[in-house]
Amino acid sequence: MGVTTMSLSMIRDVAVRMFATFTASALSIISGAAIVGDIPMHKAAFLAGFVAVAQVAEKLARASMDGELTKEEIDEAFLGARLKKDQD
């Protein structure tokens, strides 16, 4: 079993996209936390961001099980169903 190799630009791309995923998920939950009222907003935002990043990390890990991680696999992990829909 080989070691997954990624270029520095791919690593930077994944890191920036993980941050964007965290931020988008965290911001989207803030209004819901404000409505519910029982959950502190910072905790709800952190949890939503963490879960979103964990889901992408799982997809990336599954895609790299063959020892390679391509740009297409990275895009699919972040875009998921949207990428497949755009290709149809």
Stockholm file with secondary structure:
# STOCKHOLM 1.0

chainA/1-88         MGVTTMSLSMIRDVAVRMFATFTASALSIISGAAIVGDIPMHKAAFLAGFVAVAQVAEKLARASMDGELTKEEIDEAFLGARLKKDQD
#=GR chainA/1-88 SS CCCCBCCHHHHHHHHHHHHHHHHHHHHHHHHHHHHHCSSCHHHHHHHHHHHHHHHHHHHHHHHGGGSBCCHHHHHHHHHTHHHHHHHC
#=GC SS_cons        CCCCBCCHHHHHHHHHHHHHHHHHHHHHHHHHHHHHCSSCHHHHHHHHHHHHHHHHHHHHHHHGGGSBCCHHHHHHHHHTHHHHHHHC
//
